Amino acid sequence: MNDKLLPKKTTQGVVLFELENTNKVTVKFSNSDFKDIGSKTYSVQ
């Protein structure tokens, strides 16, 4: 999932995790230089 994208374009991907509790999960997104470019927090039920 490290392909180059054109500005304002989107892509989809899937990453599977096995969670050990129902705490909120924050996923951080970074670019190819490992600089943070965004994050999203999910509630787990």
C-alpha positions as CSV (number, residue, x, y, z in Angstrom):
1,M,0.0,0.0,0.0
2,N,2.9,2.3,-0.7
3,D,1.9,3.3,-4.3
4,K,2.2,6.9,-5.4
5,L,-1.1,8.8,-5.8
6,L,-2.0,11.9,-7.7
7,P,-3.1,14.9,-5.7
8,K,-6.8,14.7,-4.6
9,K,-7.1,11.1,-5.7
10,T,-8.1,8.2,-3.4
11,T,-7.3,4.6,-2.9
12,Q,-8.6,1.7,-0.8
13,G,-6.9,-0.9,1.3
14,V,-7.5,-3.4,4.0
15,V,-5.4,-4.2,7.1
16,L,-6.7,-6.8,9.6
17,F,-6.1,-6.6,13.3
18,E,-7.1,-8.8,16.3
19,L,-8.1,-6.5,19.2
20,E,-7.8,-7.4,22.8
21,N,-10.4,-5.0,24.3
22,T,-13.1,-2.5,23.4
23,N,-10.9,0.7,23.8
24,K,-11.0,3.3,21.0
25,V,-8.5,2.7,18.3
26,T,-6.6,5.5,16.6
27,V,-5.1,4.7,13.1
28,K,-2.3,7.1,12.0
29,F,-1.6,7.5,8.3
30,S,1.9,8.4,7.1
31,N,3.5,9.1,3.7
32,S,6.5,7.3,2.2
33,D,8.8,9.6,4.3
34,F,7.1,8.3,7.4
35,K,5.6,11.8,8.1
36,D,2.1,11.8,9.7
37,I,-0.5,13.0,7.2
38,G,-3.6,12.2,9.2
39,S,-5.3,10.0,11.7
40,K,-8.8,8.6,12.5
41,T,-10.2,7.2,15.7
42,Y,-12.6,4.3,15.7
43,S,-15.0,3.1,18.4
44,V,-14.9,-0.6,18.9
45,Q,-17.9,-2.6,20.1
